[in-house]
Amino acid sequence: MLGNKKCPRKLKVLIPKIQNNMRYLCKPENENQGICSLYEKNLIENIWVFKNKEPRWNERLQAYVLNFKGRVNQPSIKNFQLALSGDMKEEVCFQFGKVNDNEFNLDFR
């Protein structure tokens, strides 16, 4: 859960694919150029693109919420879930969320 009615954060994660135990090199040409800008200009390929699942506004709680299926039980701005971009089912591949004051769960597949 995110604790206010402000717009939730948007997150995009790019990870080079691995094939035959070899990873693809995704290296910017200079310090001012990030991997996201290379991807958006179609200058790199063989990359996984993950986007955060959009939380839904819950009227009763007056907060944005995500379904962590019992793995997260504390609201935090740090909580998020990632799914492969373009995945119509939006199956969660990676999630991070607060369990108590000093503990977080990190799940991935």
Secondary structure, DSSP 8 states (H G I E B T S, - for coil): -BSSSS-----EEEEE-EETTEE-----SSTT--HHHHHHTT---SEEEEEE---EEETTTTEEE---TTS--S--TT-EEEEETT-TT--EEEEEEEEETTEEEEEE-
